[in-house]
């Protein structure tokens, strides 16, 4: 689903997924890295830009893989812990990505592609608005 155009650009391939749309104003410094936390591996792409005091992250896309991500509830609990959010007070609404059920909140959208595989999109809401995460997430599709 390529959504490139005047308001965005292609985000490329990341660990079996294609990021079809990134806001045009997202930083041009793009970095990929791999990490692991609590038995879940992350393939991450970050878009950032230079600011007066260093760098500002505009957008992050994580592809998560791990057995503990067995269902949507487990994914939500895992991300609440990872992002240090109170799972009870985390304002999320249901989100149907088309490739799996998920949740969307202020600047974040995540979904379970299949048991053990999920995607998490986070945007700077002050720069792009609260709905930008949903738009970017809608453009992320499997390549295989």
N, C-alpha and C positions, 0 to 999 in steps of 0.2 A: 504494500500500500504506500506508494510514494506520494507524499503530500507536499513536495517542494514547490516553491513559488515565491512570490514577492515577500511573503511573511515568514518564510522559513527555508531551511536547507536540509539536505539529506544527512543523516547521522551515521551511516555506514553499518557494517556488520560487527556484532559482538556476541561471541560464544553461541552461535546457532540462531541468532536473531538479527533482524534488520531494523534499525531505527530509521523510520521513513521520514520523520519530520522533527527538526530542531528549530526553535525560534531563531530568526535571522540575527537578532541582537545578542544571542548567546555568545559567550567568549570564544575566541578563535584558538585558545590554548586547549588542546584536547589530549587527555592522557588516559591510557588504559592500564589497569593493574589487577592483579589477582590477590585475594586474601582468603582467610578462613576465620570464622568465629563460631564457637560452640557447635562444632561438627557440621557446619554449613559452609560451602565454598562460594566465593563471590568472584564473578568477572564484572569489573566495573569500568565504565567510561565516564569521565568528568569533563565538562566544558567550563572553563574559567577565563577570567580576564584580569589584567593588571589594574589595580586601583592605587590610590595614593599611599596606602599603608601596606601594600603587598598584593594579594590576589583575592578575588571573590569568586566563589563557585556559583555558577548560574544554573547548572543542570547536572544531575547524576542519574545514570541508569545502571542498575545492578541486576545481574542474572544470578539467581541463587539456586544451589543444588545441594540437597541433603535429605537423608531419610526422615529426619524429624519434621520435615515439611509435608506431612502425610495428608493434610487437608487444609481447607481455608482457615478454620479456627486455629490450627497449629501455626500456620503462616502468620496470622494476625498476632498471636501471642509472641511468636519469635521476634517479629519486627517491633512490637511494643518494647520488648526487652532490649533489642539491639539499638533502637533509637532513643531509649530511656524515656518512654512515654507511659503514662498511667493508662493501662488497658481499659479501665472503667470510664475514664474521662476523655478518651481519645475520640473526637467527633468524626466518625466515619459513616459513609452511606454505601449501600451496595453498588457494585459496579460490574456490569457485564462487558468484559473485554471482547468477547467473540471467540477467543481462544481459551477462555476460562473465567470463572467467577472471581470477583475480587472486591476491593474496597477503594474508595476515593475519599480524600480529606483535603484539608487546606494545603495545597502544594505537593500532594503526594497521591499516587495511584499505584496499587499493586494487585496482582492476581496470581492465582495458581494455575499454571499451564497444565500440569498433571502432577500426581503425587511425587514429591521430591524435586520439583522444578517450578520456580516462580520468577517473576520479574517485579522490580520495585523502581518506580520513577519518582524523582524528587526535583522540584524546581524552586527557584527563588521567587516567592509570590509577590514580593515588593517590586520586583523588576518585570514580571510577566503576568501577574494576576493568578487568582486561585484556580481557574479552569485550565491553565496551561498544562498541568500534569496530566489531566484527562486527555487533552489533545495529543500530547507527545505519546502517552501510553497507547492510544488508539492506533498510532502509526507503527508500533513495535509488533512485528510478526515473526514467526519462526521461518527459518530459511530452508529447513529440511523437509 
